Amino acid sequence: MIERHYKTRELAELLGLHPETIRRAAQRGQLVSVRIGLDRIYAESAVERWLDANRELGAMVLAGRNGETRSSVTGREAR
């Protein structure tokens, strides 16, 4: 089966993160990517491993999909 791949902006929108967050993770080697021309491409399996390794980030992303706010996920109240 062919695995789904995402460009930086596409992945950032899907996860509700800033594209720079995705780029920095790739530059640090935390998120495996392949450069094709000016684009970085991320395999779905690499994204899943990155989210698993960053459980707090993964929890925020999943909470965002369920309509929760960051403060409700981390247990902190908004100031």
All heavy atoms as a GROMACS GRO file, in nm:
protein
  628
    1MET      N    1   0.084  -0.119   0.000
    1MET     CA    2   0.000   0.000   0.000
    1MET      C    3   0.088   0.125   0.000
    1MET      O    4   0.191   0.130   0.067
    1MET     CB    5  -0.090  -0.001   0.124
    1MET     CG    6  -0.190   0.108   0.125
    1MET     SD    7  -0.313   0.074   0.252
    1MET     CE    8  -0.331   0.234   0.318
    2ILE      N    9   0.047   0.224  -0.073
    2ILE     CA   10   0.123   0.349  -0.082
    2ILE      C   11   0.090   0.437   0.038
    2ILE      O   12  -0.026   0.456   0.073
    2ILE     CB   13   0.091   0.423  -0.213
    2ILE    CG1   14   0.133   0.336  -0.332
    2ILE    CG2   15   0.160   0.558  -0.216
    2ILE    CD1   16   0.094   0.394  -0.465
    3GLU      N   17   0.196   0.487   0.101
    3GLU     CA   18   0.181   0.569   0.220
    3GLU      C   19   0.152   0.715   0.184
    3GLU      O   20   0.204   0.767   0.087
    3GLU     CB   21   0.310   0.561   0.303
    3GLU     CG   22   0.303   0.632   0.433
    3GLU     CD   23   0.426   0.608   0.518
    3GLU    OE1   24   0.531   0.570   0.463
    3GLU    OE2   25   0.416   0.629   0.638
    4ARG      N   26   0.070   0.780   0.263
    4ARG     CA   27   0.036   0.921   0.244
    4ARG      C   28   0.155   1.007   0.283
    4ARG      O   29   0.225   0.978   0.381
    4ARG     CB   30  -0.084   0.954   0.334
    4ARG     CG   31  -0.126   1.099   0.333
    4ARG     CD   32  -0.224   1.126   0.221
    4ARG     NE   33  -0.288   1.254   0.239
    4ARG     CZ   34  -0.249   1.366   0.176
    4ARG    NH1   35  -0.150   1.364   0.094
    4ARG    NH2   36  -0.314   1.478   0.196
    5HIS      N   37   0.181   1.111   0.205
    5HIS     CA   38   0.288   1.206   0.232
    5HIS      C   39   0.230   1.347   0.234
    5HIS      O   40   0.132   1.375   0.166
    5HIS     CB   41   0.397   1.197   0.125
    5HIS     CG   42   0.477   1.072   0.134
    5HIS    ND1   43   0.428   0.949   0.096
    5HIS    CD2   44   0.602   1.051   0.180
    5HIS    CE1   45   0.520   0.858   0.117
    5HIS    NE2   46   0.627   0.917   0.167
    6TYR      N   47   0.292   1.435   0.313
    6TYR     CA   48   0.242   1.571   0.330
    6TYR      C   49   0.353   1.671   0.304
    6TYR      O   50   0.469   1.648   0.339
    6TYR     CB   51   0.193   1.592   0.474
    6TYR     CG   52   0.088   1.496   0.518
    6TYR    CD1   53   0.122   1.379   0.586
    6TYR    CD2   54  -0.046   1.521   0.492
    6TYR    CE1   55   0.025   1.290   0.626
    6TYR    CE2   56  -0.145   1.432   0.533
    6TYR     CZ   57  -0.108   1.316   0.599
    6TYR     OH   58  -0.205   1.228   0.639
    7LYS      N   59   0.318   1.786   0.248
    7LYS     CA   60   0.409   1.900   0.240
    7LYS      C   61   0.401   1.973   0.374
    7LYS      O   62   0.308   1.954   0.451
    7LYS     CB   63   0.370   1.992   0.126
    7LYS     CG   64   0.396   1.932  -0.011
    7LYS     CD   65   0.366   2.032  -0.120
    7LYS     CE   66   0.398   1.975  -0.255
    7LYS     NZ   67   0.373   2.071  -0.363
    8THR      N   68   0.496   2.062   0.399
    8THR     CA   69   0.504   2.132   0.528
    8THR      C   70   0.376   2.206   0.563
    8THR      O   71   0.320   2.187   0.671
    8THR     CB   72   0.623   2.230   0.529
    8THR    OG1   73   0.743   2.157   0.501
    8THR    CG2   74   0.635   2.299   0.664
    9ARG      N   75   0.328   2.289   0.474
    9ARG     CA   76   0.208   2.369   0.503
    9ARG      C   77   0.085   2.279   0.523
    9ARG      O   78   0.006   2.300   0.613
    9ARG     CB   79   0.181   2.469   0.392
    9ARG     CG   80   0.061   2.558   0.421
    9ARG     CD   81   0.050   2.676   0.328
    9ARG     NE   82   0.165   2.764   0.328
    9ARG     CZ   83   0.193   2.852   0.424
    9ARG    NH1   84   0.115   2.864   0.528
    9ARG    NH2   85   0.298   2.931   0.415
   10GLU      N   86   0.075   2.176   0.442
   10GLU     CA   87  -0.036   2.082   0.452
   10GLU      C   88  -0.036   2.011   0.589
   10GLU      O   89  -0.139   2.000   0.655
   10GLU     CB   90  -0.019   1.980   0.339
   10GLU     CG   91  -0.130   1.886   0.315
   10GLU     CD   92  -0.100   1.796   0.197
   10GLU    OE1   93   0.018   1.761   0.170
   10GLU    OE2   94  -0.198   1.760   0.132
   11LEU      N   95   0.082   1.967   0.633
   11LEU     CA   96   0.095   1.900   0.762
   11LEU      C   97   0.067   1.997   0.876
   11LEU      O   98  -0.002   1.962   0.972
   11LEU     CB   99   0.235   1.840   0.776
   11LEU     CG  100   0.261   1.763   0.904
   11LEU    CD1  101   0.164   1.647   0.920
   11LEU    CD2  102   0.405   1.714   0.907
   12ALA      N  103   0.117   2.119   0.865
   12ALA     CA  104   0.093   2.219   0.970
   12ALA      C  105  -0.056   2.246   0.985
   12ALA      O  106  -0.107   2.253   1.098
   12ALA     CB  107   0.167   2.348   0.936
   13GLU      N  108  -0.128   2.260   0.875
   13GLU     CA  109  -0.272   2.283   0.882
   13GLU      C  110  -0.344   2.163   0.942
   13GLU      O  111  -0.435   2.179   1.023
   13GLU     CB  112  -0.327   2.314   0.742
   13GLU     CG  113  -0.286   2.450   0.692
   13GLU     CD  114  -0.329   2.477   0.549
   13GLU    OE1  115  -0.404   2.395   0.491
   13GLU    OE2  116  -0.287   2.580   0.494
   14LEU      N  117  -0.304   2.044   0.903
   14LEU     CA  118  -0.366   1.922   0.954
   14LEU      C  119  -0.349   1.910   1.105
   14LEU      O  120  -0.442   1.875   1.177
   14LEU     CB  121  -0.305   1.800   0.885
   14LEU     CG  122  -0.354   1.664   0.932
   14LEU    CD1  123  -0.500   1.644   0.890
   14LEU    CD2  124  -0.267   1.554   0.875
   15LEU      N  125  -0.229   1.945   1.154
   15LEU     CA  126  -0.199   1.932   1.297
   15LEU      C  127  -0.232   2.056   1.378
   15LEU      O  128  -0.224   2.054   1.500
   15LEU     CB  129  -0.050   1.897   1.315
   15LEU     CG  130  -0.004   1.766   1.254
   15LEU    CD1  131   0.145   1.748   1.275
   15LEU    CD2  132  -0.081   1.648   1.311
   16GLY      N  133  -0.265   2.166   1.312
   16GLY     CA  134  -0.295   2.289   1.382
   16GLY      C  135  -0.171   2.354   1.440
   16GLY      O  136  -0.175   2.416   1.546
   17LEU      N  137  -0.059   2.337   1.372
   17LEU     CA  138   0.068   2.394   1.415
   17LEU      C  139   0.116   2.496   1.312
   17LEU      O  140   0.072   2.496   1.199
   17LEU     CB  141   0.174   2.284   1.430
   17LEU     CG  142   0.143   2.174   1.531
   17LEU    CD1  143   0.244   2.062   1.519
   17LEU    CD2  144   0.142   2.231   1.672
   18HIS      N  145   0.211   2.578   1.353
   18HIS     CA  146   0.272   2.673   1.261
   18HIS      C  147   0.369   2.597   1.172
   18HIS      O  148   0.439   2.506   1.219
   18HIS     CB  149   0.346   2.782   1.340
   18HIS     CG  150   0.381   2.900   1.257
   18HIS    ND1  151   0.491   2.901   1.175
   18HIS    CD2  152   0.322   3.020   1.243
   18HIS    CE1  153   0.498   3.017   1.113
   18HIS    NE2  154   0.395   3.091   1.153
   19PRO      N  155   0.376   2.629   1.044
   19PRO     CA  156   0.470   2.559   0.954
   19PRO      C  157   0.615   2.562   1.004
   19PRO      O  158   0.690   2.466   0.984
   19PRO     CB  159   0.457   2.635   0.822
   19PRO     CG  160   0.321   2.694   0.826
   19PRO     CD  161   0.294   2.726   0.971
   20GLU      N  162   0.654   2.669   1.071
   20GLU     CA  163   0.790   2.678   1.123
   20GLU      C  164   0.817   2.572   1.230
   20GLU      O  165   0.930   2.522   1.242
   20GLU     CB  166   0.818   2.818   1.178
   20GLU     CG  167   0.963   2.846   1.203
   20GLU     CD  168   1.051   2.836   1.078
   20GLU    OE1  169   1.004   2.864   0.967
   20GLU    OE2  170   1.168   2.797   1.093
   21THR      N  171   0.716   2.534   1.306
   21THR     CA  172   0.732   2.427   1.406
   21THR      C  173   0.766   2.296   1.336
   21THR      O  174   0.854   2.222   1.381
   21THR     CB  175   0.601   2.410   1.486
   21THR    OG1  176   0.569   2.535   1.549
   21THR    CG2  177   0.614   2.301   1.590
   22ILE      N  178   0.700   2.270   1.225
   22ILE     CA  179   0.726   2.150   1.147
   22ILE      C  180   0.867   2.155   1.088
   22ILE      O  181   0.944   2.059   1.099
   22ILE     CB  182   0.622   2.135   1.033
   22ILE    CG1  183   0.479   2.136   1.088
   22ILE    CG2  184   0.651   2.012   0.950
   22ILE    CD1  185   0.442   2.023   1.176
   23ARG      N  186   0.904   2.269   1.029
   23ARG     CA  187   1.038   2.284   0.969
   23ARG      C  188   1.149   2.265   1.072
   23ARG      O  189   1.249   2.198   1.045
   23ARG     CB  190   1.052   2.422   0.904
   23ARG     CG  191   0.979   2.437   0.775
   23ARG     CD  192   1.012   2.571   0.707
   23ARG     NE  193   0.906   2.604   0.616
   23ARG     CZ  194   0.805   2.687   0.641
   23ARG    NH1  195   0.799   2.751   0.757
   23ARG    NH2  196   0.713   2.709   0.552
   24ARG      N  197   1.132   2.324   1.188
   24ARG     CA  198   1.235   2.313   1.293
   24ARG      C  199   1.252   2.169   1.339
   24ARG      O  200   1.364   2.123   1.362
   24ARG     CB  201   1.201   2.403   1.411
   24ARG     CG  202   1.223   2.548   1.382
   24ARG     CD  203   1.188   2.634   1.501
   24ARG     NE  204   1.202   2.774   1.466
   24ARG     CZ  205   1.133   2.870   1.524
   24ARG    NH1  206   1.045   2.843   1.619
   24ARG    NH2  207   1.150   2.995   1.487
   25ALA      N  208   1.141   2.098   1.355
   25ALA     CA  209   1.150   1.957   1.396
   25ALA      C  210   1.226   1.876   1.290
   25ALA      O  211   1.308   1.790   1.324
   25ALA     CB  212   1.010   1.899   1.417
   26ALA      N  213   1.203   1.907   1.164
   26ALA     CA  214   1.274   1.838   1.056
   26ALA      C  215   1.422   1.875   1.056
   26ALA      O  216   1.510   1.787   1.041
   26ALA     CB  217   1.211   1.871   0.922
   27GLN      N  218   1.454   2.002   1.076
   27GLN     CA  219   1.594   2.046   1.078
   27GLN      C  220   1.671   1.983   1.193
   27GLN      O  221   1.789   1.953   1.182
   27GLN     CB  222   1.602   2.198   1.087
   27GLN     CG  223   1.561   2.266   0.959
   27GLN     CD  224   1.551   2.417   0.973
   27GLN    OE1  225   1.539   2.470   1.083
   27GLN    NE2  226   1.554   2.486   0.859
   28ARG      N  227   1.604   1.962   1.306
   28ARG     CA  228   1.667   1.900   1.424
   28ARG      C  229   1.679   1.748   1.410
   28ARG      O  230   1.739   1.684   1.495
   28ARG     CB  231   1.586   1.931   1.549
   28ARG     CG  232   1.589   2.075   1.591
   28ARG     CD  233   1.508   2.094   1.718
   28ARG     NE  234   1.493   2.234   1.746
   28ARG     CZ  235   1.378   2.294   1.771
   28ARG    NH1  236   1.265   2.225   1.775
   28ARG    NH2  237   1.373   2.423   1.794
   29GLY      N  238   1.615   1.692   1.309
   29GLY     CA  239   1.617   1.547   1.291
   29GLY      C  240   1.512   1.475   1.373
   29GLY      O  241   1.513   1.353   1.381
   30GLN      N  242   1.422   1.550   1.435
   30GLN     CA  243   1.316   1.489   1.516
   30GLN      C  244   1.204   1.436   1.429
   30GLN      O  245   1.135   1.342   1.467
   30GLN     CB  246   1.259   1.593   1.614
   30GLN     CG  247   1.360   1.645   1.711
   30GLN     CD  248   1.309   1.767   1.787
   30GLN    OE1  249   1.220   1.839   1.741
   30GLN    NE2  250   1.365   1.791   1.904
   31LEU      N  251   1.183   1.496   1.314
   31LEU     CA  252   1.078   1.458   1.220
   31LEU      C  253   1.145   1.428   1.087
   31LEU      O  254   1.201   1.517   1.023
   31LEU     CB  255   0.975   1.571   1.205
   31LEU     CG  256   0.864   1.552   1.103
   31LEU    CD1  257   0.784   1.425   1.129
   31LEU    CD2  258   0.771   1.673   1.104
   32VAL      N  259   1.141   1.302   1.047
   32VAL     CA  260   1.207   1.259   0.925
   32VAL      C  261   1.136   1.319   0.804
   32VAL      O  262   1.012   1.315   0.796
   32VAL     CB  263   1.207   1.105   0.915
   32VAL    CG1  264   1.269   1.060   0.784
   32VAL    CG2  265   1.281   1.045   1.033
   33SER      N  266   1.214   1.375   0.714
   33SER     CA  267   1.158   1.435   0.593
   33SER      C  268   1.252   1.412   0.476
   33SER      O  269   1.369   1.376   0.494
   33SER     CB  270   1.135   1.584   0.612
   33SER     OG  271   1.258   1.651   0.627
   34VAL      N  272   1.200   1.436   0.358
   34VAL     CA  273   1.278   1.428   0.235
   34VAL      C  274   1.261   1.560   0.163
   34VAL      O  275   1.149   1.610   0.151
   34VAL     CB  276   1.228   1.312   0.145
   34VAL    CG1  277   1.303   1.310   0.013
   34VAL    CG2  278   1.240   1.180   0.217
   35ARG      N  279   1.371   1.617   0.116
   35ARG     CA  280   1.362   1.742   0.039
   35ARG      C  281   1.347   1.708  -0.108
   35ARG      O  282   1.424   1.630  -0.163
   35ARG     CB  283   1.486   1.826   0.060
   35ARG     CG  284   1.487   1.879   0.202
   35ARG     CD  285   1.542   2.010   0.222
   35ARG     NE  286   1.498   2.110   0.126
   35ARG     CZ  287   1.522   2.237   0.142
   35ARG    NH1  288   1.587   2.277   0.249
   35ARG    NH2  289   1.482   2.324   0.054
   36ILE      N  290   1.247   1.768  -0.168
   36ILE     CA  291   1.226   1.756  -0.312
   36ILE      C  292   1.216   1.899  -0.363
   36ILE      O  293   1.117   1.968  -0.339
   36ILE     CB  294   1.098   1.677  -0.345
   36ILE    CG1  295   1.111   1.535  -0.290
   36ILE    CG2  296   1.074   1.676  -0.495
   36ILE    CD1  297   0.990   1.448  -0.310
   37GLY      N  298   1.323   1.944  -0.428
   37GLY     CA  299   1.330   2.084  -0.469
   37GLY      C  300   1.330   2.173  -0.346
   37GLY      O  301   1.411   2.155  -0.256
   38LEU      N  302   1.236   2.266  -0.340
   38LEU     CA  303   1.226   2.355  -0.224
   38LEU      C  304   1.133   2.302  -0.116
   38LEU      O  305   1.126   2.358  -0.007
   38LEU     CB  306   1.178   2.494  -0.270
   38LEU     CG  307   1.270   2.568  -0.366
   38LEU    CD1  308   1.206   2.699  -0.410
   38LEU    CD2  309   1.406   2.592  -0.303
   39ASP      N  310   1.063   2.195  -0.147
   39ASP     CA  311   0.965   2.139  -0.052
   39ASP      C  312   1.025   2.029   0.035
   39ASP      O  313   1.116   1.958  -0.007
   39ASP     CB  314   0.846   2.077  -0.128
   39ASP     CG  315   0.763   2.180  -0.201
   39ASP    OD1  316   0.747   2.291  -0.148
   39ASP    OD2  317   0.714   2.147  -0.310
   40ARG      N  318   0.973   2.019   0.155
   40ARG     CA  319   1.001   1.903   0.240
   40ARG      C  320   0.876   1.816   0.236
   40ARG      O  321   0.764   1.868   0.241
   40ARG     CB  322   1.027   1.945   0.385
   40ARG     CG  323   1.164   2.001   0.408
   40ARG     CD  324   1.190   2.012   0.558
   40ARG     NE  325   1.315   2.079   0.583
   40ARG     CZ  326   1.431   2.015   0.597
   40ARG    NH1  327   1.436   1.885   0.588
   40ARG    NH2  328   1.541   2.082   0.620
   41ILE      N  329   0.896   1.687   0.230
   41ILE     CA  330   0.786   1.592   0.226
   41ILE      C  331   0.797   1.502   0.349
   41ILE      O  332   0.906   1.454   0.382
   41ILE     CB  333   0.792   1.506   0.098
   41ILE    CG1  334   0.797   1.595  -0.026
   41ILE    CG2  335   0.676   1.408   0.092
   41ILE    CD1  336   0.676   1.681  -0.047
   42TYR      N  337   0.685   1.478   0.416
   42TYR     CA  338   0.681   1.400   0.540
   42TYR      C  339   0.591   1.279   0.521
   42TYR      O  340   0.473   1.294   0.487
   42TYR     CB  341   0.627   1.484   0.655
   42TYR     CG  342   0.697   1.617   0.668
   42TYR    CD1  343   0.653   1.729   0.598
   42TYR    CD2  344   0.808   1.630   0.749
   42TYR    CE1  345   0.718   1.851   0.608
   42TYR    CE2  346   0.873   1.752   0.761
   42TYR     CZ  347   0.828   1.862   0.689
   42TYR     OH  348   0.892   1.982   0.700
   43ALA      N  349   0.643   1.160   0.545
   43ALA     CA  350   0.562   1.039   0.538
   43ALA      C  351   0.472   1.031   0.661
   43ALA      O  352   0.510   1.073   0.771
   43ALA     CB  353   0.652   0.915   0.532
   44GLU      N  354   0.354   0.978   0.643
   44GLU     CA  355   0.259   0.966   0.753
   44GLU      C  356   0.318   0.887   0.870
   44GLU      O  357   0.300   0.923   0.986
   44GLU     CB  358   0.130   0.902   0.704
   44GLU     CG  359   0.018   0.905   0.805
   44GLU     CD  360  -0.114   0.866   0.744
   44GLU    OE1  361  -0.116   0.778   0.657
   44GLU    OE2  362  -0.215   0.924   0.786
   45SER      N  363   0.393   0.781   0.841
   45SER     CA  364   0.454   0.701   0.949
   45SER      C  365   0.556   0.784   1.027
   45SER      O  366   0.567   0.770   1.150
   45SER     CB  367   0.519   0.576   0.892
   45SER     OG  368   0.620   0.609   0.799
   46ALA      N  369   0.630   0.873   0.960
   46ALA     CA  370   0.726   0.959   1.029
   46ALA      C  371   0.655   1.059   1.118
   46ALA      O  372   0.699   1.088   1.230
   46ALA     CB  373   0.814   1.033   0.927
   47VAL      N  374   0.542   1.110   1.072
   47VAL     CA  375   0.463   1.204   1.152
   47VAL      C  376   0.409   1.133   1.276
   47VAL      O  377   0.415   1.188   1.387
   47VAL     CB  378   0.347   1.263   1.068
   47VAL    CG1  379   0.256   1.348   1.155
   47VAL    CG2  380   0.402   1.343   0.951
   48GLU      N  381   0.359   1.012   1.259
   48GLU     CA  382   0.308   0.936   1.375
   48GLU      C  383   0.418   0.910   1.477
   48GLU      O  384   0.394   0.924   1.598
   48GLU     CB  385   0.247   0.805   1.327
   48GLU     CG  386   0.116   0.824   1.252
   48GLU     CD  387   0.064   0.697   1.190
   48GLU    OE1  388   0.128   0.589   1.203
   48GLU    OE2  389  -0.043   0.705   1.127
   49ARG      N  390   0.539   0.874   1.432
   49ARG     CA  391   0.651   0.852   1.525
   49ARG      C  392   0.686   0.980   1.598
   49ARG      O  393   0.712   0.980   1.718
   49ARG     CB  394   0.773   0.799   1.450
   49ARG     CG  395   0.765   0.653   1.414
   49ARG     CD  396   0.899   0.597   1.367
   49ARG     NE  397   0.954   0.670   1.253
   49ARG     CZ  398   0.926   0.644   1.126
   49ARG    NH1  399   0.843   0.547   1.095
   49ARG    NH2  400   0.981   0.714   1.030
   50TRP      N  401   0.686   1.094   1.525
   50TRP     CA  402   0.718   1.223   1.586
   50TRP      C  403   0.615   1.260   1.692
   50TRP      O  404   0.650   1.304   1.801
   50TRP     CB  405   0.727   1.329   1.477
   50TRP     CG  406   0.758   1.467   1.526
   50TRP    CD1  407   0.868   1.506   1.597
   50TRP    CD2  408   0.679   1.584   1.507
   50TRP    NE1  409   0.862   1.642   1.621
   50TRP    CE2  410   0.747   1.692   1.568
   50TRP    CE3  411   0.559   1.609   1.442
   50TRP    CZ2  412   0.698   1.821   1.567
   50TRP    CZ3  413   0.510   1.738   1.442
   50TRP    CH2  414   0.578   1.842   1.503
   51LEU      N  415   0.488   1.240   1.661
   51LEU     CA  416   0.383   1.272   1.758
   51LEU      C  417   0.390   1.179   1.880
   51LEU      O  418   0.369   1.223   1.992
   51LEU     CB  419   0.245   1.264   1.693
   51LEU     CG  420   0.214   1.374   1.591
   51LEU    CD1  421   0.079   1.347   1.526
   51LEU    CD2  422   0.217   1.511   1.654
   52ASP      N  423   0.420   1.052   1.857
   52ASP     CA  424   0.436   0.959   1.969
   52ASP      C  425   0.552   1.000   2.059
   52ASP      O  426   0.543   0.990   2.181
   52ASP     CB  427   0.459   0.816   1.919
   52ASP     CG  428   0.333   0.752   1.866
   52ASP    OD1  429   0.221   0.803   1.894
   52ASP    OD2  430   0.344   0.649   1.796
   53ALA      N  431   0.661   1.046   1.998
   53ALA     CA  432   0.778   1.089   2.075
   53ALA      C  433   0.752   1.219   2.150
   53ALA      O  434   0.819   1.249   2.248
   53ALA     CB  435   0.898   1.106   1.982
   54ASN      N  436   0.655   1.294   2.105
   54ASN     CA  437   0.620   1.422   2.168
   54ASN      C  438   0.475   1.415   2.214
   54ASN      O  439   0.388   1.483   2.163
   54ASN     CB  440   0.637   1.536   2.066
   54ASN     CG  441   0.780   1.552   2.026
   54ASN    OD1  442   0.859   1.607   2.099
   54ASN    ND2  443   0.816   1.500   1.909
   55ARG      N  444   0.451   1.332   2.311
   55ARG     CA  445   0.313   1.304   2.355
   55ARG      C  446   0.234   1.428   2.393
   55ARG      O  447   0.117   1.438   2.363
   55ARG     CB  448   0.314   1.206   2.470
   55ARG     CG  449   0.359   1.068   2.429
   55ARG     CD  450   0.327   0.966   2.534
   55ARG     NE  451   0.389   0.840   2.503
   55ARG     CZ  452   0.335   0.750   2.421
   55ARG    NH1  453   0.222   0.774   2.363
   55ARG    NH2  454   0.397   0.637   2.398
   56GLU      N  455   0.298   1.526   2.456
   56GLU     CA  456   0.225   1.648   2.493
   56GLU      C  457   0.177   1.721   2.368
   56GLU      O  458   0.063   1.764   2.360
   56GLU     CB  459   0.313   1.741   2.576
   56GLU     CG  460   0.238   1.866   2.620
   56GLU     CD  461   0.323   1.956   2.708
   56GLU    OE1  462   0.394   1.904   2.795
   56GLU    OE2  463   0.316   2.077   2.686
   57LEU      N  464   0.264   1.732   2.269
   57LEU     CA  465   0.226   1.794   2.143
   57LEU      C  466   0.114   1.715   2.077
   57LEU      O  467   0.016   1.770   2.030
   57LEU     CB  468   0.346   1.804   2.049
   57LEU     CG  469   0.322   1.862   1.910
   57LEU    CD1  470   0.272   2.006   1.922
   57LEU    CD2  471   0.448   1.855   1.828
   58GLY      N  472   0.127   1.583   2.079
   58GLY     CA  473   0.024   1.497   2.022
   58GLY      C  474  -0.108   1.513   2.093
   58GLY      O  475  -0.214   1.517   2.030
   59ALA      N  476  -0.104   1.528   2.226
   59ALA     CA  477  -0.228   1.547   2.303
   59ALA      C  478  -0.294   1.680   2.267
   59ALA      O  479  -0.416   1.688   2.254
   59ALA     CB  480  -0.198   1.542   2.453
   60MET      N  481  -0.213   1.785   2.246
   60MET     CA  482  -0.269   1.914   2.207
   60MET      C  483  -0.333   1.907   2.069
   60MET      O  484  -0.440   1.962   2.047
   60MET     CB  485  -0.160   2.022   2.208
   60MET     CG  486  -0.117   2.063   2.346
   60MET     SD  487  -0.008   2.204   2.347
   60MET     CE  488   0.135   2.144   2.261
   61VAL      N  489  -0.268   1.836   1.978
   61VAL     CA  490  -0.322   1.823   1.843
   61VAL      C  491  -0.454   1.748   1.846
   61VAL      O  492  -0.552   1.790   1.788
   61VAL     CB  493  -0.220   1.752   1.750
   61VAL    CG1  494  -0.285   1.712   1.619
   61VAL    CG2  495  -0.100   1.843   1.727
   62LEU      N  496  -0.455   1.636   1.918
   62LEU     CA  497  -0.579   1.558   1.927
   62LEU      C  498  -0.689   1.636   1.996
   62LEU      O  499  -0.805   1.630   1.958
   62LEU     CB  500  -0.553   1.426   2.000
   62LEU     CG  501  -0.466   1.326   1.924
   62LEU    CD1  502  -0.439   1.204   2.010
   62LEU    CD2  503  -0.530   1.286   1.793
   63ALA      N  504  -0.653   1.713   2.099
   63ALA     CA  505  -0.753   1.793   2.169
   63ALA      C  506  -0.810   1.900   2.076
   63ALA      O  507  -0.929   1.928   2.078
   63ALA     CB  508  -0.691   1.859   2.292
   64GLY      N  509  -0.725   1.958   1.995
   64GLY     CA  510  -0.770   2.059   1.899
   64GLY      C  511  -0.870   2.001   1.801
   64GLY      O  512  -0.964   2.067   1.760
   65ARG      N  513  -0.852   1.877   1.764
   65ARG     CA  514  -0.946   1.811   1.673
   65ARG      C  515  -1.080   1.788   1.740
   65ARG      O  516  -1.182   1.780   1.674
   65ARG     CB  517  -0.890   1.677   1.628
   65ARG     CG  518  -0.776   1.689   1.531
   65ARG     CD  519  -0.733   1.555   1.484
   65ARG     NE  520  -0.619   1.565   1.395
   65ARG     CZ  521  -0.549   1.462   1.353
   65ARG    NH1  522  -0.583   1.341   1.390
   65ARG    NH2  523  -0.448   1.480   1.272
   66ASN      N  524  -1.079   1.776   1.874
   66ASN     CA  525  -1.203   1.753   1.948
   66ASN      C  526  -1.265   1.882   1.999
   66ASN      O  527  -1.362   1.879   2.074
   66ASN     CB  528  -1.177   1.659   2.067
   66ASN     CG  529  -1.138   1.521   2.023
   66ASN    OD1  530  -1.182   1.474   1.918
   66ASN    ND2  531  -1.053   1.455   2.098
   67GLY      N  532  -1.207   1.996   1.965
   67GLY     CA  533  -1.262   2.124   2.004
   67GLY      C  534  -1.220   2.173   2.141
   67GLY      O  535  -1.270   2.272   2.191
   68GLU      N  536  -1.128   2.103   2.207
   68GLU     CA  537  -1.081   2.146   2.338
   68GLU      C  538  -0.974   2.254   2.319
   68GLU      O  539  -0.912   2.263   2.214
   68GLU     CB  540  -1.019   2.028   2.414
   68GLU     CG  541  -1.117   1.918   2.445
   68GLU     CD  542  -1.050   1.801   2.514
   68GLU    OE1  543  -0.937   1.816   2.562
   68GLU    OE2  544  -1.111   1.695   2.518
   69THR      N  545  -0.951   2.329   2.424
   69THR     CA  546  -0.845   2.431   2.419
   69THR      C  547  -0.719   2.374   2.481
   69THR      O  548  -0.724   2.275   2.554
   69THR     CB  549  -0.886   2.557   2.496
   69THR    OG1  550  -0.904   2.523   2.632
   69THR    CG2  551  -1.012   2.618   2.436
   70ARG      N  552  -0.608   2.440   2.457
   70ARG     CA  553  -0.481   2.396   2.514
   70ARG      C  554  -0.487   2.395   2.667
   70ARG      O  555  -0.439   2.305   2.731
   70ARG     CB  556  -0.368   2.487   2.467
   70ARG     CG  557  -0.237   2.445   2.525
   70ARG     CD  558  -0.125   2.532   2.478
   70ARG     NE  559  -0.004   2.490   2.546
   70ARG     CZ  560   0.116   2.517   2.505
   70ARG    NH1  561   0.134   2.586   2.397
   70ARG    NH2  562   0.220   2.475   2.573
   71SER      N  563  -0.549   2.496   2.725
   71SER     CA  564  -0.553   2.503   2.872
   71SER      C  565  -0.630   2.386   2.930
   71SER      O  566  -0.598   2.338   3.037
   71SER     CB  567  -0.613   2.635   2.919
   71SER     OG  568  -0.745   2.649   2.873
   72SER      N  569  -0.732   2.337   2.860
   72SER     CA  570  -0.807   2.225   2.914
   72SER      C  571  -0.727   2.095   2.902
   72SER      O  572  -0.746   2.004   2.981
   72SER     CB  573  -0.942   2.210   2.842
   72SER     OG  574  -0.923   2.176   2.707
   73VAL      N  575  -0.634   2.090   2.807
   73VAL     CA  576  -0.553   1.970   2.791
   73VAL      C  577  -0.444   1.966   2.895
   73VAL      O  578  -0.416   1.863   2.955
   73VAL     CB  579  -0.492   1.965   2.649
   73VAL    CG1  580  -0.395   1.849   2.637
   73VAL    CG2  581  -0.601   1.953   2.546
   74THR      N  582  -0.380   2.079   2.919
   74THR     CA  583  -0.265   2.082   3.012
   74THR      C  584  -0.309   2.102   3.156
   74THR      O  585  -0.229   2.090   3.246
   74THR     CB  586  -0.168   2.193   2.973
   74THR    OG1  587  -0.234   2.318   2.978
   74THR    CG2  588  -0.110   2.169   2.834
   75GLY      N  589  -0.434   2.136   3.178
   75GLY     CA  590  -0.483   2.156   3.314
   75GLY      C  591  -0.457   2.295   3.367
   75GLY      O  592  -0.484   2.323   3.482
   76ARG      N  593  -0.404   2.385   3.284
   76ARG     CA  594  -0.380   2.521   3.327
   76ARG      C  595  -0.495   2.609   3.283
   76ARG      O  596  -0.552   2.589   3.178
   76ARG     CB  597  -0.251   2.574   3.264
   76ARG     CG  598  -0.129   2.511   3.323
   76ARG     CD  599  -0.008   2.576   3.264
   76ARG     NE  600   0.051   2.473   3.177
   76ARG     CZ  601   0.124   2.497   3.074
   76ARG    NH1  602   0.150   2.620   3.036
   76ARG    NH2  603   0.174   2.400   3.002
   77GLU      N  604  -0.524   2.708   3.363
   77GLU     CA  605  -0.630   2.802   3.326
   77GLU      C  606  -0.569   2.914   3.243
   77GLU      O  607  -0.453   2.952   3.260
   77GLU     CB  608  -0.694   2.861   3.451
   77GLU     CG  609  -0.772   2.758   3.530
   77GLU     CD  610  -0.841   2.820   3.650
   77GLU    OE1  611  -0.848   2.944   3.656
   77GLU    OE2  612  -0.884   2.746   3.736
   78ALA      N  613  -0.648   2.966   3.153
   78ALA     CA  614  -0.604   3.080   3.072
   78ALA      C  615  -0.592   3.203   3.160
   78ALA      O  616  -0.671   3.224   3.250
   78ALA     CB  617  -0.703   3.105   2.959
   79ARG      N  618  -0.491   3.283   3.134
   79ARG     CA  619  -0.469   3.403   3.214
   79ARG      C  620  -0.531   3.522   3.150
   79ARG      O  621  -0.549   3.542   3.041
   79ARG     CB  622  -0.321   3.427   3.234
   79ARG     CG  623  -0.261   3.318   3.318
   79ARG     CD  624  -0.115   3.345   3.339
   79ARG     NE  625  -0.063   3.232   3.416
   79ARG     CZ  626   0.058   3.223   3.458
   79ARG    NH1  627   0.143   3.318   3.433
   79ARG    NH2  628   0.098   3.121   3.526
   0.00000   0.00000   0.00000
